[in-house]
Each structure stands twice: as C-alpha cells, then as structure tokens.
Amino acid sequence: MVSAILTVTSRNDVIKTHAGIFKDCIRIDWKYPGLIGSQNLLLRQWFAPNVGLVRYTIRTLLQGAGTIDYYLYQAIIGMKPYPNSSASRGVQVSLSLNRYKFTINRMPGPTRNLPPVATLRFTLANNSSTPITMRFNSGNMYDIVVRDSQGQEVWRWSKGKYFITIAFPKTIKPGEKWTVNESFNIDSKYKKGAYTIEFYTTAVNPGGKFSSKLSFLVNVVY
C-alpha cells in the first residue's frame, strides 16, 4: 500500500479554463514518501468553491519528461452549465444540449443507420426589476449556427426557411423566462472532431441582443 501526504498550499488561486474563470481555488499538493522516485514526481489539484476539481497537474522532473495539465472543459453542476451561462443587468442566458458527445454509426449493414439527434435549449431569464424588450424586423427572432474547429460554418438553422416580414417587439417581464427548443440531425455533414454551436437573437435594438455558445464532440464509427 502506498500512502500519500496532502498539503493545502493555497486557498485563493485563480484558474482559467474553457469552462470559465474560477476564483478562490484551493490548491492541494500530493507527496508519496514511500514511493520509489517520488522525489521527482509532483501531483497538484485545484478545487473551486461549489464546483469541484477544475485543474489537475502531473509533473515529473525526470529527464525527457514534462508536465501534463488537465483543465475542466465543460460541466453541468446543480443544473448550472459551465461555460454556457452568463449574467448581465440581472439577465441570465443559458444554452444546453441533450448530450455533449454524439456518435455517428457509418458501419455497413442491412439497415440504414439513423443520424443522432441533437436537442438544444436556450433560456433567457429576466431576473432584473425592469422589462426586457427585443425588437424584430421579421419572424426570424433568432438563429443557430454550428461551426467546426476551424471556424467553418457547418449548419445554420435559418438556412432554407422563410419568415414573415413584419416589425414587432417581444417583452420579457421581470421574473419571466423565454425558452426556445430546437432539434437538428448530426448527419453526413459532420466529421469526427469538435464543434461549437451558437444561439443568438436577431433583435435590431442593442438591448435585445443576446447570445450563448457551447462546444460538443462528434465521433464516427466505420
């Protein structure tokens, strides 16, 4: 059995990850006094308040080796998405998918493999004391875009759709929420890799522009 000594070396570190910036993180160093070569090994962890582990580092001082860093990429903790929410002016914007990794089955077989379906939910919550008014010039109140890791557009929700041309406002009163649910197929347009999906309102007034984005992965099986 190998025993370890854990030491809290900091209580106010700031860790920047894809999931967000986490303040007041606790840093813990691990030592293994009974392990051969442990003097050349450093394990370090950072825990953020109300979130948990956000960074994990393994460093070896042996010649030819180096440091491996693991960072929190994204998570949903207590129904709160990271990094998929933001708050401003008492307004909370959140975006979520039914899953964050999709597998496309392209193996040959007697039956046709249906593409996986991604279900998106966008929520705009007015937690302020004043109404939010979004002004639109058409029935196209929002759009959704998927881009690959190179920033190239793969899919756009509004493409091929027709919308009524009429100017109108939409108001979200204090304490109310506006929720949008949409679905799309992860089909032949997608290759193995990482993608970013963005939801944004098409309001023409500055106070009505809101957006949120998140990342997901696609795996292809042949």
Phi, psi and omega in degrees: 000134180256124179264155181229150174248122181254132181233127174279112185258349177198153178232008183219033178286151175249122182244126178256124179225174175298330182283347180143183177255124185245125182257164177056041179281144175270128178255130181238127176258138179253138173228145182237084186297334182266004184261130180297130180080008183294340178294343179260009186239134177229123174243132184219138180231148175237130179241128179264145179301133177064011179237306182115210184292123180240344177208145181217125185237134172239124180228129175244139183266003179292151182298134178088354179257184182197211185247138174243124180247134173243130180238150174295125182266307175198157183196162170237115184235118182060038181068009177256121181276144173235124005259035196269017177224153176212156180229133176207141180054033181074019181247134178245128179244130180222150180222135180215158174240158178293338173202166183242008173215126182241139179246125177262123181264107179248022178288140180293145180187172183288339181245152180283131179274119180284142180290149175294151183251128176263131178245123185252144173227125176246134180229131174242111184252127179266098179263009181269184180259004181235150180293153172254126179242125175248131182248128184240152177258358179202178178288353177278092185274344182202169174216159181227131183230136173248131178234150178277185184293344178266001180086006180278136181290129180255322184207143177226129184299319187280348184297126179085359179263155178241139184232147178293140179265102180202138179271131180202155176259156170231126184245133175248114184285160177305132181088353181264163177232150172241120184240136178237130176241129178220154178231151177208158183270140170269087191253208187293346178291341187262138173248172179297131179154191182258144181225157176238132177245135181234134173248133177213147177280152181255025180299147182268345178266142182304324181285357180248009182266119179223149180206160175202150180218160176207172182245152173214164183245149175236129175245141182240129179249125180253000000 
